[in-house]
Amino acid sequence: EEPEVQVEKHRYESDISKLRSIVIHSLYSQKDIFLRELLSNSQDALEKLRLTSLSEGSYLNLDEWKGNITIEARKSGNGGQLIVRDTGIGMSKSELAKNLGTIAKSGTSEFLNKADNSSSAGIDGSNLIGQFGLGFYSTFLVSPSVKVSSIPPATADNPKPVQYTFESNASGDEFTVYADPRGNTLLEQGPCGTEVVLDIEDGSGNEWVLDNKKLEELVEKHSQFSSKFPIYLRKTVADDEAATDGENAHSEGWVKLNKKQPLWMKNPKSVSEQEYRDFYAALDPTADAKTAGWTHWKGDSGSGVSFRAMMYIPDKLPEDFWNKGPGVFRNIKLMVKRVFLTDDLGEDYLPRWLSFLKIVVDADDLPLNVSRETLQNNKFLRQLKRILVRKAIDMFTRISKDEPEKWEKIQKTIGNAIRIGMVESDGKDRVKLAGLLRFASTRGESVSLEDYIENRRDGQKQIYFLAGVGESAESLARSPLIEKPVARGYEVLLLNAPADETVMAQLGSYRYVIRSRMSSQRKLKHMLYRGLKLQDVAKAGFKYGDEDDDAKEKAELEMQKKAFGPLIEWLKKEFRGPISDVVLTNRLVKSPCAIVADNHGWSANMQKLMMANAREDDPMLPMMKQMPKILEINPRSPLIEGLLERVHDLPQSDDVDEDEDSDSAAVSDDERELVETVQVLLDTAMIRSGFMVSDTNTYFDRVESLLRRSLGVSQSAKTRTDGVKPAPPVAQDTLPDAEAAAAATANMGDMSGGVGFEMGPDGPQFMDWQDLKSKVSTEKPGGDQSQLEDLVEEAVSHDEL
Ligand SMILES: Nc1ncnc2c1ncn2[C@@H]1O[C@H](COP(=O)(O)OP(=O)(O)OP(=O)(O)O)[C@@H](O)[C@H]1O
């Protein structure tokens, strides 16, 4: 017969009904999160009781209290019930209705309006849960009807509380609350608590919920950190192997699941490498995730909050690392006294380039139940942000010093992230990060700036580098631009990662402000890396540092300067515009000439990079492309000597005046021919130095005319253009339609959108160049206006050789 129970019927608020159905639909593929949500609610309830009983002491009968959670699968046939109980703070009748049937969070309707306009399909349900506190509704993912019975602790005002039950179906928009007809059954376990009963139906596809093995797995996966209160699983006849487990023999059918200690609470000295690795695997949800290195420390925020933290480097970057925009990265788990608080510390809490790290921070003193907004204003968290960045850089530095081989590998994975970090960081960090990078060089495959400095030669005041995106180190090493330094035994870094030149430029120049009482002056200075200037060998300003040592050499140079003076003058006069200066080279051995960028212009490599990513209306582009370049000629090259002779043979302009008119015409023909030939030489040098010729068609016309001359073919002879066969008529046959064709290529991936990519150890790595570029051009220390200003101040005298 029906027990006499007064059942109160409630209607869910309309917002709740909607949110509930969004949660159910959007999380359809992640049903197993329901257990995590139930366990975290129980942990919260236990923790709340512990804290309030400590501070207020207003609850009665708590002397014997033991906080725990039990999970029990009761099978009947293939279906059954899953029961999760805790001895936490419980809920009164009105709390049941309020906590489980309404939403206190603000912004709900706003959110729902948005969700209505788009479609609920694109909404991330797990976000929703965090945002609105909807965790409980995830139970409907596996159960058509859910009962929650609860009893709060006794107080002076309410010495004999009554157990109530909340009941709701997954469909329908009603719930009921009634006094539990079974009586205060929960008091058998403790002074108060909550029990959640999920009906699991045979044939619903959710029978796995009743499988103990699966339940154990899920607890391991989601709740092993919240090990403050024990979680027990009821063992059944089917898994009676558990009964022979000595440790649990006394627990009479209950197996403790979360036996692990929170690792971060331990003294780092007592933690084994394997423990660190296992912990990482639990921290990173990606399949077979491994870590490449870690750090574990105990700290103090400076504002008096002490904390313990662990920071891990994964062995590969997250798949979406290069594609993701600004956002909440959820790579930091914030705990307060062992209880998980949040992994949502706000947008870009850590710089994006560090978002690959996995971090656990356990603070000793933070309010539980703080909202995201209050968290963002929290002093500790603001301080923590800086601490974490510093710790990350320290960790990298330590590994690179103590375990160079390990770092070598890590650096290959995260090197590009570090490069971005350099662009984003300021002076001090930038230098530290630069020290972490490894480059190819003319001496070795993996050279750090420190190694380079060790190997520098007497008097050398510059670190030489040559950049060429995507070119192999071997081909860079053959560049004419470094013929001589390499022949002389100087080391040159060969940079081929896309960001290399940008970061070197950033490292090499640094804007700082000089403030005095009288004036505030801005000045851009080359920042030195341990006293050495970073010198792009594709740019002017290259020096060995021993130029003055050798008197003989100096005298020879003076002589050469004099001897080649007329050629230099003639070249300057004829090619003014594209060529800003002509100098005797200090870097060529065999090549007759080379073209380098002005110290403040774009190198050939940078020009290519910028062109590949520029918007068409970018005003910088034509300007930088037209930036005058410097022609370096090699006085030892027979070609240059021959050129000098030809220039000598040209009549001086006053000679011309004395000559007959007919003669003078012949002479300027000669000169015109010479100009044409030299133009071809220059264009070829441009190409060899990595630039593009400004007009390929004209270039080839000139080459053709040169070839005709050398073959003795008339310049005016025309190519026959008749007899070109016309195309057949328009095709009549049908091709497969576009949809079918698209389906066939659907798996090829999208590589559009200004994203550059390069092959990393784990396949292509995407770099957001648009972003990087905007940094380069907004911060301006990399090679633009601010440097142009500086050009006046720091004009390098090229014949100072
Ligand atoms: N086992 C429990 N014991 C006591 N109160 C509970 C329990 N489970 C849920 N509650 C109450 O119901 C409320 C709603 O729970 P729900 O899981 O929907 O959201 P939440 O826990 O507040 O937020 P989130 O899901 O993001 O953790 C909780 O805030 C809590 O007050």
The ligand as a MOL file (V3000), in Angstrom:
LIG
                    3D

  0  0  0     0  0            999 V3000
M  V30 BEGIN CTAB
M  V30 COUNTS 31 33 0 0 0
M  V30 BEGIN ATOM
M  V30 1 N 25.9180 15.6400 -2.6660 0
M  V30 2 C 25.4690 16.8800 -2.3820 0
M  V30 3 N 25.4090 17.2990 -1.0960 0
M  V30 4 C 24.9780 18.5510 -0.7960 0
M  V30 5 N 24.5910 19.4550 -1.7220 0
M  V30 6 C 24.6300 19.0920 -3.0070 0
M  V30 7 C 25.0640 17.7980 -3.4150 0
M  V30 8 N 24.9790 17.7390 -4.7670 0
M  V30 9 C 24.5250 18.9410 -5.1860 0
M  V30 10 N 24.3270 19.7600 -4.1470 0
M  V30 11 C 23.8280 21.1370 -4.1990 0
M  V30 12 O 23.2190 21.3520 -5.4380 0
M  V30 13 C 23.8370 22.4370 -6.1190 0
M  V30 14 C 23.7820 22.2370 -7.5910 0
M  V30 15 O 24.6560 21.2090 -8.0040 0
M  V30 16 P 25.2160 21.1640 -9.4330 0
M  V30 17 O 26.1060 19.9870 -9.5850 0
M  V30 18 O 24.0900 21.2160 -10.3980 0
M  V30 19 O 26.0160 22.4900 -9.5860 0
M  V30 20 P 27.2810 22.9730 -8.7790 0
M  V30 21 O 27.8840 21.8240 -8.0510 0
M  V30 22 O 26.9000 24.1670 -8.0070 0
M  V30 23 O 28.2430 23.4640 -9.8990 0
M  V30 24 P 29.2250 22.5590 -10.7770 0
M  V30 25 O 28.4180 21.5050 -11.3830 0
M  V30 26 O 29.7850 23.4830 -11.7370 0
M  V30 27 O 30.2020 21.9960 -9.8080 0
M  V30 28 C 25.2190 22.4970 -5.5280 0
M  V30 29 O 25.7350 23.7880 -5.6120 0
M  V30 30 C 24.9700 22.1060 -4.0810 0
M  V30 31 O 24.5320 23.2110 -3.3050 0
M  V30 END ATOM
M  V30 BEGIN BOND
M  V30 1 1 1 2
M  V30 2 1 2 3
M  V30 3 2 2 7
M  V30 4 2 3 4
M  V30 5 1 4 5
M  V30 6 2 5 6
M  V30 7 1 6 7
M  V30 8 1 6 10
M  V30 9 1 7 8
M  V30 10 2 8 9
M  V30 11 1 9 10
M  V30 12 1 10 11
M  V30 13 1 11 12
M  V30 14 1 11 30
M  V30 15 1 12 13
M  V30 16 1 13 14
M  V30 17 1 13 28
M  V30 18 1 14 15
M  V30 19 1 15 16
M  V30 20 2 16 17
M  V30 21 1 16 18
M  V30 22 1 16 19
M  V30 23 1 19 20
M  V30 24 2 20 21
M  V30 25 1 20 22
M  V30 26 1 20 23
M  V30 27 1 23 24
M  V30 28 2 24 25
M  V30 29 1 24 26
M  V30 30 1 24 27
M  V30 31 1 28 29
M  V30 32 1 28 30
M  V30 33 1 30 31
M  V30 END BOND
M  V30 END CTAB
M  END
